[in-house]
């Protein structure tokens, strides 16, 4: 695997880190309640972007929420990592 692909997969994993769902009146809140943002640390048009877009087309079938690809290219992925953190 290339370094770029490894970084993209790591960023995707960080982007999907779940935070605890808060209970409301004894019932669990449905998580996530809005579209999921898949942050890609490289500009559009590259292999990482293409992979993210392919994944984002198939993910709603299994998780039940739409997925939006958000490209944050620059600084070898540091800008996207800082945004996700």
PyMOL Python script that loads the backbone (N, CA, C, O; Angstrom):
from pymol import cmd

cmd.read_pdbstr("""\
ATOM      1  N   UNK A   1       0.842  -1.176   0.000  1.00  0.00           N
ATOM      2  CA  UNK A   1       0.000   0.000   0.000  1.00  0.00           C
ATOM      3  C   UNK A   1       0.890   1.242   0.000  1.00  0.00           C
ATOM      4  O   UNK A   1       1.967   1.266   0.595  1.00  0.00           O
ATOM      5  N   UNK A   2       0.413   2.239  -0.668  1.00  0.00           N
ATOM      6  CA  UNK A   2       1.168   3.476  -0.704  1.00  0.00           C
ATOM      7  C   UNK A   2       0.933   4.276   0.569  1.00  0.00           C
ATOM      8  O   UNK A   2      -0.047   4.070   1.285  1.00  0.00           O
ATOM      9  N   UNK A   3       1.842   5.179   0.828  1.00  0.00           N
ATOM     10  CA  UNK A   3       1.735   6.016   2.021  1.00  0.00           C
ATOM     11  C   UNK A   3       0.459   6.856   1.978  1.00  0.00           C
ATOM     12  O   UNK A   3      -0.191   7.061   3.002  1.00  0.00           O
ATOM     13  N   UNK A   4       0.112   7.333   0.800  1.00  0.00           N
ATOM     14  CA  UNK A   4      -1.071   8.166   0.632  1.00  0.00           C
ATOM     15  C   UNK A   4      -2.342   7.391   0.976  1.00  0.00           C
ATOM     16  O   UNK A   4      -3.241   7.924   1.625  1.00  0.00           O
ATOM     17  N   UNK A   5      -2.412   6.136   0.539  1.00  0.00           N
ATOM     18  CA  UNK A   5      -3.579   5.308   0.821  1.00  0.00           C
ATOM     19  C   UNK A   5      -3.683   4.995   2.312  1.00  0.00           C
ATOM     20  O   UNK A   5      -4.774   5.011   2.882  1.00  0.00           O
ATOM     21  N   UNK A   6      -2.545   4.710   2.937  1.00  0.00           N
ATOM     22  CA  UNK A   6      -2.548   4.420   4.370  1.00  0.00           C
ATOM     23  C   UNK A   6      -3.036   5.630   5.155  1.00  0.00           C
ATOM     24  O   UNK A   6      -3.844   5.492   6.074  1.00  0.00           O
ATOM     25  N   UNK A   7      -2.549   6.816   4.798  1.00  0.00           N
ATOM     26  CA  UNK A   7      -2.977   8.037   5.484  1.00  0.00           C
ATOM     27  C   UNK A   7      -4.475   8.260   5.274  1.00  0.00           C
ATOM     28  O   UNK A   7      -5.182   8.637   6.208  1.00  0.00           O
ATOM     29  N   UNK A   8      -4.955   8.031   4.068  1.00  0.00           N
ATOM     30  CA  UNK A   8      -6.373   8.230   3.789  1.00  0.00           C
ATOM     31  C   UNK A   8      -7.238   7.275   4.611  1.00  0.00           C
ATOM     32  O   UNK A   8      -8.272   7.678   5.144  1.00  0.00           O
ATOM     33  N   UNK A   9      -6.823   6.023   4.717  1.00  0.00           N
ATOM     34  CA  UNK A   9      -7.584   5.058   5.499  1.00  0.00           C
ATOM     35  C   UNK A   9      -7.562   5.407   6.979  1.00  0.00           C
ATOM     36  O   UNK A   9      -8.564   5.245   7.674  1.00  0.00           O
ATOM     37  N   UNK A  10      -6.416   5.888   7.461  1.00  0.00           N
ATOM     38  CA  UNK A  10      -6.349   6.320   8.863  1.00  0.00           C
ATOM     39  C   UNK A  10      -7.258   7.506   9.120  1.00  0.00           C
ATOM     40  O   UNK A  10      -7.947   7.560  10.139  1.00  0.00           O
ATOM     41  N   UNK A  11      -7.261   8.462   8.191  1.00  0.00           N
ATOM     42  CA  UNK A  11      -8.132   9.625   8.348  1.00  0.00           C
ATOM     43  C   UNK A  11      -9.600   9.219   8.289  1.00  0.00           C
ATOM     44  O   UNK A  11     -10.434   9.772   9.006  1.00  0.00           O
ATOM     45  N   UNK A  12      -9.905   8.259   7.439  1.00  0.00           N
ATOM     46  CA  UNK A  12     -11.285   7.787   7.366  1.00  0.00           C
ATOM     47  C   UNK A  12     -11.692   7.142   8.685  1.00  0.00           C
ATOM     48  O   UNK A  12     -12.818   7.323   9.149  1.00  0.00           O
ATOM     49  N   UNK A  13     -10.777   6.391   9.287  1.00  0.00           N
ATOM     50  CA  UNK A  13     -11.069   5.776  10.576  1.00  0.00           C
ATOM     51  C   UNK A  13     -11.276   6.801  11.671  1.00  0.00           C
ATOM     52  O   UNK A  13     -12.165   6.658  12.510  1.00  0.00           O
ATOM     53  N   UNK A  14     -10.450   7.838  11.658  1.00  0.00           N
ATOM     54  CA  UNK A  14     -10.597   8.905  12.651  1.00  0.00           C
ATOM     55  C   UNK A  14     -11.904   9.649  12.415  1.00  0.00           C
ATOM     56  O   UNK A  14     -12.576  10.037  13.370  1.00  0.00           O
ATOM     57  N   UNK A  15     -12.272   9.852  11.140  1.00  0.00           N
ATOM     58  CA  UNK A  15     -13.497  10.568  10.826  1.00  0.00           C
ATOM     59  C   UNK A  15     -14.745   9.855  11.285  1.00  0.00           C
ATOM     60  O   UNK A  15     -15.769  10.491  11.534  1.00  0.00           O
ATOM     61  N   UNK A  16     -14.675   8.527  11.403  1.00  0.00           N
ATOM     62  CA  UNK A  16     -15.843   7.760  11.817  1.00  0.00           C
ATOM     63  C   UNK A  16     -15.839   7.411  13.296  1.00  0.00           C
ATOM     64  O   UNK A  16     -16.680   6.635  13.750  1.00  0.00           O
ATOM     65  N   UNK A  17     -14.902   7.974  14.054  1.00  0.00           N
ATOM     66  CA  UNK A  17     -14.879   7.703  15.495  1.00  0.00           C
ATOM     67  C   UNK A  17     -16.180   8.215  16.111  1.00  0.00           C
ATOM     68  O   UNK A  17     -16.558   9.373  15.929  1.00  0.00           O
ATOM     69  N   UNK A  18     -16.835   7.356  16.821  1.00  0.00           N
ATOM     70  CA  UNK A  18     -18.158   7.710  17.364  1.00  0.00           C
ATOM     71  C   UNK A  18     -18.008   8.354  18.736  1.00  0.00           C
ATOM     72  O   UNK A  18     -17.130   7.988  19.518  1.00  0.00           O
ATOM     73  N   UNK A  19     -18.858   9.293  19.007  1.00  0.00           N
ATOM     74  CA  UNK A  19     -18.937   9.872  20.347  1.00  0.00           C
ATOM     75  C   UNK A  19     -20.141   9.255  21.051  1.00  0.00           C
ATOM     76  O   UNK A  19     -21.057   8.764  20.391  1.00  0.00           O
ATOM     77  N   UNK A  20     -20.151   9.274  22.370  1.00  0.00           N
ATOM     78  CA  UNK A  20     -21.248   8.608  23.082  1.00  0.00           C
ATOM     79  C   UNK A  20     -22.609   9.224  22.757  1.00  0.00           C
ATOM     80  O   UNK A  20     -22.759  10.444  22.693  1.00  0.00           O
ATOM     81  N   UNK A  21     -23.572   8.370  22.558  1.00  0.00           N
ATOM     82  CA  UNK A  21     -24.939   8.851  22.305  1.00  0.00           C
ATOM     83  C   UNK A  21     -25.586   9.177  23.649  1.00  0.00           C
ATOM     84  O   UNK A  21     -25.440   8.421  24.609  1.00  0.00           O
ATOM     85  N   UNK A  22     -26.283  10.275  23.716  1.00  0.00           N
ATOM     86  CA  UNK A  22     -26.920  10.702  24.956  1.00  0.00           C
ATOM     87  C   UNK A  22     -28.375  10.232  24.969  1.00  0.00           C
ATOM     88  O   UNK A  22     -29.090  10.357  23.975  1.00  0.00           O
ATOM     89  N   UNK A  23     -28.794   9.698  26.098  1.00  0.00           N
ATOM     90  CA  UNK A  23     -30.168   9.234  26.242  1.00  0.00           C
ATOM     91  C   UNK A  23     -31.094  10.421  26.442  1.00  0.00           C
ATOM     92  O   UNK A  23     -30.750  11.387  27.123  1.00  0.00           O
ATOM     93  N   UNK A  24     -32.266  10.335  25.844  1.00  0.00           N
ATOM     94  CA  UNK A  24     -33.251  11.400  25.981  1.00  0.00           C
ATOM     95  C   UNK A  24     -34.539  10.793  26.511  1.00  0.00           C
ATOM     96  O   UNK A  24     -35.241  10.082  25.791  1.00  0.00           O
ATOM     97  N   UNK A  25     -34.845  11.069  27.757  1.00  0.00           N
ATOM     98  CA  UNK A  25     -36.108  10.596  28.326  1.00  0.00           C
ATOM     99  C   UNK A  25     -36.219   9.090  28.372  1.00  0.00           C
ATOM    100  O   UNK A  25     -37.314   8.555  28.203  1.00  0.00           O
ATOM    101  N   UNK A  26     -35.113   8.382  28.598  1.00  0.00           N
ATOM    102  CA  UNK A  26     -35.159   6.939  28.717  1.00  0.00           C
ATOM    103  C   UNK A  26     -34.999   6.198  27.398  1.00  0.00           C
ATOM    104  O   UNK A  26     -34.891   4.972  27.399  1.00  0.00           O
ATOM    105  N   UNK A  27     -34.982   6.906  26.274  1.00  0.00           N
ATOM    106  CA  UNK A  27     -34.770   6.237  24.999  1.00  0.00           C
ATOM    107  C   UNK A  27     -33.472   6.736  24.381  1.00  0.00           C
ATOM    108  O   UNK A  27     -33.133   7.914  24.493  1.00  0.00           O
ATOM    109  N   UNK A  28     -32.759   5.844  23.737  1.00  0.00           N
ATOM    110  CA  UNK A  28     -31.484   6.204  23.130  1.00  0.00           C
ATOM    111  C   UNK A  28     -31.729   7.040  21.876  1.00  0.00           C
ATOM    112  O   UNK A  28     -32.637   6.764  21.093  1.00  0.00           O
ATOM    113  N   UNK A  29     -30.904   8.060  21.706  1.00  0.00           N
ATOM    114  CA  UNK A  29     -31.007   8.900  20.515  1.00  0.00           C
ATOM    115  C   UNK A  29     -30.460   8.142  19.309  1.00  0.00           C
ATOM    116  O   UNK A  29     -29.498   7.384  19.431  1.00  0.00           O
ATOM    117  N   UNK A  30     -31.060   8.342  18.173  1.00  0.00           N
ATOM    118  CA  UNK A  30     -30.585   7.703  16.948  1.00  0.00           C
ATOM    119  C   UNK A  30     -29.308   8.404  16.501  1.00  0.00           C
ATOM    120  O   UNK A  30     -29.302   9.616  16.286  1.00  0.00           O
ATOM    121  N   UNK A  31     -28.238   7.648  16.362  1.00  0.00           N
ATOM    122  CA  UNK A  31     -26.958   8.213  15.936  1.00  0.00           C
ATOM    123  C   UNK A  31     -26.558   7.576  14.632  1.00  0.00           C
ATOM    124  O   UNK A  31     -26.720   6.362  14.511  1.00  0.00           O
ATOM    125  N   UNK A  32     -26.074   8.247  13.694  1.00  0.00           N
ATOM    126  CA  UNK A  32     -25.977   9.700  13.576  1.00  0.00           C
ATOM    127  C   UNK A  32     -27.294  10.295  13.097  1.00  0.00           C
ATOM    128  O   UNK A  32     -28.079   9.625  12.426  1.00  0.00           O
ATOM    129  N   UNK A  33     -27.527  11.530  13.437  1.00  0.00           N
ATOM    130  CA  UNK A  33     -28.788  12.170  13.073  1.00  0.00           C
ATOM    131  C   UNK A  33     -28.647  13.123  11.889  1.00  0.00           C
ATOM    132  O   UNK A  33     -29.596  13.832  11.554  1.00  0.00           O
ATOM    133  N   UNK A  34     -27.490  13.148  11.260  1.00  0.00           N
ATOM    134  CA  UNK A  34     -27.264  13.988  10.077  1.00  0.00           C
ATOM    135  C   UNK A  34     -26.268  13.268   9.161  1.00  0.00           C
ATOM    136  O   UNK A  34     -25.681  12.267   9.571  1.00  0.00           O
ATOM    137  N   UNK A  35     -26.063  13.753   7.934  1.00  0.00           N
ATOM    138  CA  UNK A  35     -25.130  13.079   7.018  1.00  0.00           C
ATOM    139  C   UNK A  35     -23.725  12.981   7.614  1.00  0.00           C
ATOM    140  O   UNK A  35     -23.277  13.874   8.333  1.00  0.00           O
ATOM    141  N   UNK A  36     -23.049  11.896   7.305  1.00  0.00           N
ATOM    142  CA  UNK A  36     -21.687  11.667   7.773  1.00  0.00           C
ATOM    143  C   UNK A  36     -20.721  12.298   6.786  1.00  0.00           C
ATOM    144  O   UNK A  36     -20.889  12.166   5.574  1.00  0.00           O
ATOM    145  N   UNK A  37     -19.711  12.983   7.305  1.00  0.00           N
ATOM    146  CA  UNK A  37     -18.718  13.651   6.472  1.00  0.00           C
ATOM    147  C   UNK A  37     -17.448  12.816   6.461  1.00  0.00           C
ATOM    148  O   UNK A  37     -16.812  12.634   7.499  1.00  0.00           O
ATOM    149  N   UNK A  38     -17.078  12.310   5.292  1.00  0.00           N
ATOM    150  CA  UNK A  38     -15.854  11.533   5.106  1.00  0.00           C
ATOM    151  C   UNK A  38     -14.765  12.500   4.666  1.00  0.00           C
ATOM    152  O   UNK A  38     -14.786  12.988   3.536  1.00  0.00           O
ATOM    153  N   UNK A  39     -13.815  12.780   5.551  1.00  0.00           N
ATOM    154  CA  UNK A  39     -12.774  13.767   5.283  1.00  0.00           C
ATOM    155  C   UNK A  39     -11.607  13.078   4.588  1.00  0.00           C
ATOM    156  O   UNK A  39     -11.067  12.093   5.090  1.00  0.00           O
ATOM    157  N   UNK A  40     -11.223  13.606   3.426  1.00  0.00           N
ATOM    158  CA  UNK A  40     -10.105  13.095   2.649  1.00  0.00           C
ATOM    159  C   UNK A  40      -8.999  14.147   2.691  1.00  0.00           C
ATOM    160  O   UNK A  40      -9.240  15.316   2.393  1.00  0.00           O
ATOM    161  N   UNK A  41      -7.810  13.741   3.054  1.00  0.00           N
ATOM    162  CA  UNK A  41      -6.701  14.673   3.236  1.00  0.00           C
ATOM    163  C   UNK A  41      -5.953  15.041   1.977  1.00  0.00           C
ATOM    164  O   UNK A  41      -4.830  15.541   2.051  1.00  0.00           O
ATOM    165  N   UNK A  42      -6.542  14.807   0.833  1.00  0.00           N
ATOM    166  CA  UNK A  42      -5.872  15.106  -0.433  1.00  0.00           C
ATOM    167  C   UNK A  42      -6.856  15.763  -1.384  1.00  0.00           C
ATOM    168  O   UNK A  42      -8.067  15.616  -1.217  1.00  0.00           O
ATOM    169  N   UNK A  43      -6.355  16.491  -2.384  1.00  0.00           N
ATOM    170  CA  UNK A  43      -7.263  17.200  -3.298  1.00  0.00           C
ATOM    171  C   UNK A  43      -8.082  16.243  -4.165  1.00  0.00           C
ATOM    172  O   UNK A  43      -7.718  15.078  -4.323  1.00  0.00           O
ATOM    173  N   UNK A  44      -9.184  16.737  -4.723  1.00  0.00           N
ATOM    174  CA  UNK A  44     -10.028  15.893  -5.578  1.00  0.00           C
ATOM    175  C   UNK A  44      -9.296  15.422  -6.829  1.00  0.00           C
ATOM    176  O   UNK A  44      -8.409  16.105  -7.342  1.00  0.00           O
ATOM    177  N   UNK A  45      -9.679  14.256  -7.305  1.00  0.00           N
ATOM    178  CA  UNK A  45      -9.152  13.741  -8.560  1.00  0.00           C
ATOM    179  C   UNK A  45      -8.093  12.676  -8.401  1.00  0.00           C
ATOM    180  O   UNK A  45      -7.774  11.982  -9.367  1.00  0.00           O
ATOM    181  N   UNK A  46      -7.539  12.526  -7.217  1.00  0.00           N
ATOM    182  CA  UNK A  46      -6.506  11.524  -6.987  1.00  0.00           C
ATOM    183  C   UNK A  46      -7.105  10.175  -6.637  1.00  0.00           C
ATOM    184  O   UNK A  46      -8.323  10.024  -6.540  1.00  0.00           O
ATOM    185  N   UNK A  47      -6.230   9.197  -6.450  1.00  0.00           N
ATOM    186  CA  UNK A  47      -6.676   7.841  -6.130  1.00  0.00           C
ATOM    187  C   UNK A  47      -7.415   7.793  -4.799  1.00  0.00           C
ATOM    188  O   UNK A  47      -8.388   7.051  -4.657  1.00  0.00           O
ATOM    189  N   UNK A  48      -6.964   8.572  -3.830  1.00  0.00           N
ATOM    190  CA  UNK A  48      -7.608   8.591  -2.519  1.00  0.00           C
ATOM    191  C   UNK A  48      -9.023   9.141  -2.621  1.00  0.00           C
ATOM    192  O   UNK A  48      -9.944   8.618  -1.993  1.00  0.00           O
ATOM    193  N   UNK A  49      -9.196  10.187  -3.406  1.00  0.00           N
ATOM    194  CA  UNK A  49     -10.515  10.784  -3.593  1.00  0.00           C
ATOM    195  C   UNK A  49     -11.447   9.806  -4.302  1.00  0.00           C
ATOM    196  O   UNK A  49     -12.611   9.673  -3.923  1.00  0.00           O
ATOM    197  N   UNK A  50     -10.956   9.135  -5.304  1.00  0.00           N
ATOM    198  CA  UNK A  50     -11.775   8.173  -6.044  1.00  0.00           C
ATOM    199  C   UNK A  50     -12.218   7.038  -5.124  1.00  0.00           C
ATOM    200  O   UNK A  50     -13.378   6.628  -5.160  1.00  0.00           O
ATOM    201  N   UNK A  51     -11.301   6.529  -4.300  1.00  0.00           N
ATOM    202  CA  UNK A  51     -11.645   5.469  -3.353  1.00  0.00           C
ATOM    203  C   UNK A  51     -12.689   5.950  -2.349  1.00  0.00           C
ATOM    204  O   UNK A  51     -13.635   5.224  -2.040  1.00  0.00           O
ATOM    205  N   UNK A  52     -12.522   7.159  -1.844  1.00  0.00           N
ATOM    206  CA  UNK A  52     -13.481   7.705  -0.880  1.00  0.00           C
ATOM    207  C   UNK A  52     -14.863   7.850  -1.509  1.00  0.00           C
ATOM    208  O   UNK A  52     -15.869   7.569  -0.857  1.00  0.00           O
ATOM    209  N   UNK A  53     -14.926   8.280  -2.752  1.00  0.00           N
ATOM    210  CA  UNK A  53     -16.216   8.450  -3.415  1.00  0.00           C
ATOM    211  C   UNK A  53     -16.900   7.110  -3.697  1.00  0.00           C
ATOM    212  O   UNK A  53     -18.123   7.001  -3.618  1.00  0.00           O
ATOM    213  N   UNK A  54     -16.102   6.097  -4.025  1.00  0.00           N
ATOM    214  CA  UNK A  54     -16.668   4.761  -4.227  1.00  0.00           C
ATOM    215  C   UNK A  54     -17.230   4.232  -2.906  1.00  0.00           C
ATOM    216  O   UNK A  54     -18.333   3.686  -2.868  1.00  0.00           O
ATOM    217  N   UNK A  55     -16.464   4.399  -1.824  1.00  0.00           N
ATOM    218  CA  UNK A  55     -16.933   3.960  -0.511  1.00  0.00           C
ATOM    219  C   UNK A  55     -18.178   4.718  -0.085  1.00  0.00           C
ATOM    220  O   UNK A  55     -19.103   4.138   0.484  1.00  0.00           O
ATOM    221  N   UNK A  56     -18.200   6.021  -0.360  1.00  0.00           N
ATOM    222  CA  UNK A  56     -19.339   6.837   0.080  1.00  0.00           C
ATOM    223  C   UNK A  56     -20.626   6.481  -0.660  1.00  0.00           C
ATOM    224  O   UNK A  56     -21.717   6.765  -0.165  1.00  0.00           O
ATOM    225  N   UNK A  57     -20.518   5.872  -1.823  1.00  0.00           N
ATOM    226  CA  UNK A  57     -21.716   5.443  -2.549  1.00  0.00           C
ATOM    227  C   UNK A  57     -22.330   4.192  -1.926  1.00  0.00           C
ATOM    228  O   UNK A  57     -23.546   4.009  -1.978  1.00  0.00           O
ATOM    229  N   UNK A  58     -21.499   3.326  -1.335  1.00  0.00           N
ATOM    230  CA  UNK A  58     -21.980   2.052  -0.814  1.00  0.00           C
ATOM    231  C   UNK A  58     -22.247   2.071   0.687  1.00  0.00           C
ATOM    232  O   UNK A  58     -22.942   1.190   1.193  1.00  0.00           O
ATOM    233  N   UNK A  59     -21.719   3.039   1.401  1.00  0.00           N
ATOM    234  CA  UNK A  59     -21.881   3.076   2.855  1.00  0.00           C
ATOM    235  C   UNK A  59     -23.317   3.343   3.313  1.00  0.00           C
ATOM    236  O   UNK A  59     -23.739   2.751   4.307  1.00  0.00           O
ATOM    237  N   UNK A  60     -24.081   4.194   2.648  1.00  0.00           N
ATOM    238  CA  UNK A  60     -25.454   4.439   3.136  1.00  0.00           C
ATOM    239  C   UNK A  60     -26.320   3.182   3.204  1.00  0.00           C
ATOM    240  O   UNK A  60     -27.249   3.120   4.009  1.00  0.00           O
ATOM    241  N   UNK A  61     -26.033   2.191   2.379  1.00  0.00           N
ATOM    242  CA  UNK A  61     -26.807   0.953   2.402  1.00  0.00           C
ATOM    243  C   UNK A  61     -26.651   0.233   3.739  1.00  0.00           C
ATOM    244  O   UNK A  61     -27.606  -0.356   4.245  1.00  0.00           O
ATOM    245  N   UNK A  62     -25.447   0.279   4.312  1.00  0.00           N
ATOM    246  CA  UNK A  62     -25.216  -0.464   5.547  1.00  0.00           C
ATOM    247  C   UNK A  62     -25.428   0.366   6.809  1.00  0.00           C
ATOM    248  O   UNK A  62     -25.775  -0.190   7.851  1.00  0.00           O
ATOM    249  N   UNK A  63     -25.229   1.688   6.741  1.00  0.00           N
ATOM    250  CA  UNK A  63     -25.361   2.501   7.949  1.00  0.00           C
ATOM    251  C   UNK A  63     -26.641   3.324   7.991  1.00  0.00           C
ATOM    252  O   UNK A  63     -27.011   3.840   9.046  1.00  0.00           O
ATOM    253  N   UNK A  64     -27.314   3.452   6.864  1.00  0.00           N
ATOM    254  CA  UNK A  64     -28.592   4.142   6.842  1.00  0.00           C
ATOM    255  C   UNK A  64     -28.515   5.659   6.856  1.00  0.00           C
ATOM    256  O   UNK A  64     -29.531   6.318   7.082  1.00  0.00           O
ATOM    257  N   UNK A  65     -27.357   6.225   6.624  1.00  0.00           N
ATOM    258  CA  UNK A  65     -27.196   7.672   6.578  1.00  0.00           C
ATOM    259  C   UNK A  65     -26.397   8.044   5.331  1.00  0.00           C
ATOM    260  O   UNK A  65     -25.517   7.290   4.917  1.00  0.00           O
ATOM    261  N   UNK A  66     -26.694   9.197   4.730  1.00  0.00           N
ATOM    262  CA  UNK A  66     -25.905   9.626   3.583  1.00  0.00           C
ATOM    263  C   UNK A  66     -24.484   9.997   4.001  1.00  0.00           C
ATOM    264  O   UNK A  66     -24.253  10.442   5.126  1.00  0.00           O
ATOM    265  N   UNK A  67     -23.538   9.810   3.084  1.00  0.00           N
ATOM    266  CA  UNK A  67     -22.129  10.112   3.344  1.00  0.00           C
ATOM    267  C   UNK A  67     -21.678  11.158   2.341  1.00  0.00           C
ATOM    268  O   UNK A  67     -21.898  11.011   1.138  1.00  0.00           O
ATOM    269  N   UNK A  68     -21.041  12.224   2.841  1.00  0.00           N
ATOM    270  CA  UNK A  68     -20.556  13.318   2.016  1.00  0.00           C
ATOM    271  C   UNK A  68     -19.031  13.309   2.063  1.00  0.00           C
ATOM    272  O   UNK A  68     -18.446  13.266   3.145  1.00  0.00           O
ATOM    273  N   UNK A  69     -18.381  13.349   0.896  1.00  0.00           N
ATOM    274  CA  UNK A  69     -16.922  13.390   0.831  1.00  0.00           C
ATOM    275  C   UNK A  69     -16.471  14.844   0.925  1.00  0.00           C
ATOM    276  O   UNK A  69     -16.937  15.696   0.168  1.00  0.00           O
ATOM    277  N   UNK A  70     -15.560  15.124   1.859  1.00  0.00           N
ATOM    278  CA  UNK A  70     -15.041  16.468   2.093  1.00  0.00           C
ATOM    279  C   UNK A  70     -13.534  16.451   1.874  1.00  0.00           C
ATOM    280  O   UNK A  70     -12.792  15.939   2.712  1.00  0.00           O
ATOM    281  N   UNK A  71     -13.075  17.007   0.752  1.00  0.00           N
ATOM    282  CA  UNK A  71     -11.655  17.045   0.442  1.00  0.00           C
ATOM    283  C   UNK A  71     -10.999  18.242   1.130  1.00  0.00           C
ATOM    284  O   UNK A  71     -11.436  19.379   0.958  1.00  0.00           O
ATOM    285  N   UNK A  72      -9.949  17.979   1.907  1.00  0.00           N
ATOM    286  CA  UNK A  72      -9.169  19.015   2.583  1.00  0.00           C
ATOM    287  C   UNK A  72      -7.703  18.768   2.264  1.00  0.00           C
ATOM    288  O   UNK A  72      -6.946  18.289   3.108  1.00  0.00           O
ATOM    289  N   UNK A  73      -7.314  19.095   1.049  1.00  0.00           N
ATOM    290  CA  UNK A  73      -5.945  18.852   0.610  1.00  0.00           C
ATOM    291  C   UNK A  73      -4.976  19.886   1.151  1.00  0.00           C
ATOM    292  O   UNK A  73      -5.344  21.031   1.415  1.00  0.00           O
ATOM    293  N   UNK A  74      -3.742  19.467   1.308  1.00  0.00           N
ATOM    294  CA  UNK A  74      -2.687  20.377   1.720  1.00  0.00           C
ATOM    295  C   UNK A  74      -1.906  19.848   2.903  1.00  0.00           C
ATOM    296  O   UNK A  74      -2.442  19.145   3.759  1.00  0.00           O
ATOM    297  N   UNK A  75      -0.631  20.197   2.938  1.00  0.00           N
ATOM    298  CA  UNK A  75       0.272  19.851   4.047  1.00  0.00           C
ATOM    299  C   UNK A  75       0.322  18.346   4.289  1.00  0.00           C
ATOM    300  O   UNK A  75       0.390  17.902   5.435  1.00  0.00           O
ATOM    301  N   UNK A  76       0.287  17.569   3.227  1.00  0.00           N
ATOM    302  CA  UNK A  76       0.375  16.106   3.293  1.00  0.00           C
ATOM    303  C   UNK A  76      -0.661  15.484   4.223  1.00  0.00           C
ATOM    304  O   UNK A  76      -0.369  14.508   4.915  1.00  0.00           O
ATOM    305  N   UNK A  77      -1.862  16.041   4.241  1.00  0.00           N
ATOM    306  CA  UNK A  77      -2.935  15.498   5.044  1.00  0.00           C
ATOM    307  C   UNK A  77      -3.051  16.093   6.433  1.00  0.00           C
ATOM    308  O   UNK A  77      -3.982  15.760   7.167  1.00  0.00           O
ATOM    309  N   UNK A  78      -2.127  16.967   6.812  1.00  0.00           N
ATOM    310  CA  UNK A  78      -2.148  17.546   8.153  1.00  0.00           C
ATOM    311  C   UNK A  78      -3.346  18.459   8.366  1.00  0.00           C
ATOM    312  O   UNK A  78      -3.899  18.505   9.465  1.00  0.00           O
ATOM    313  N   UNK A  79      -3.749  19.174   7.346  1.00  0.00           N
ATOM    314  CA  UNK A  79      -4.909  20.071   7.463  1.00  0.00           C
ATOM    315  C   UNK A  79      -6.170  19.270   7.766  1.00  0.00           C
ATOM    316  O   UNK A  79      -6.964  19.647   8.628  1.00  0.00           O
ATOM    317  N   UNK A  80      -6.346  18.165   7.050  1.00  0.00           N
ATOM    318  CA  UNK A  80      -7.532  17.321   7.297  1.00  0.00           C
ATOM    319  C   UNK A  80      -7.451  16.667   8.666  1.00  0.00           C
ATOM    320  O   UNK A  80      -8.457  16.586   9.370  1.00  0.00           O
ATOM    321  N   UNK A  81      -6.272  16.199   9.056  1.00  0.00           N
ATOM    322  CA  UNK A  81      -6.130  15.566  10.362  1.00  0.00           C
ATOM    323  C   UNK A  81      -6.415  16.548  11.492  1.00  0.00           C
ATOM    324  O   UNK A  81      -7.047  16.186  12.485  1.00  0.00           O
ATOM    325  N   UNK A  82      -5.959  17.771  11.347  1.00  0.00           N
ATOM    326  CA  UNK A  82      -6.207  18.791  12.386  1.00  0.00           C
ATOM    327  C   UNK A  82      -7.700  19.126  12.442  1.00  0.00           C
ATOM    328  O   UNK A  82      -8.239  19.361  13.523  1.00  0.00           O
ATOM    329  N   UNK A  83      -8.367  19.150  11.291  1.00  0.00           N
ATOM    330  CA  UNK A  83      -9.791  19.452  11.281  1.00  0.00           C
ATOM    331  C   UNK A  83     -10.585  18.342  11.969  1.00  0.00           C
ATOM    332  O   UNK A  83     -11.516  18.621  12.724  1.00  0.00           O
ATOM    333  N   UNK A  84     -10.221  17.093  11.712  1.00  0.00           N
ATOM    334  CA  UNK A  84     -10.921  15.967  12.311  1.00  0.00           C
ATOM    335  C   UNK A  84     -10.645  15.908  13.814  1.00  0.00           C
ATOM    336  O   UNK A  84     -11.538  15.608  14.606  1.00  0.00           O
ATOM    337  N   UNK A  85      -9.412  16.195  14.194  1.00  0.00           N
ATOM    338  CA  UNK A  85      -9.050  16.148  15.626  1.00  0.00           C
ATOM    339  C   UNK A  85      -9.781  17.247  16.349  1.00  0.00           C
ATOM    340  O   UNK A  85      -9.629  17.396  17.561  1.00  0.00           O
TER     341      UNK A  85
END
""", "prot")
cmd.dss("prot")
cmd.show_as("cartoon", "prot")
cmd.util.cbc("prot")
cmd.orient("prot")
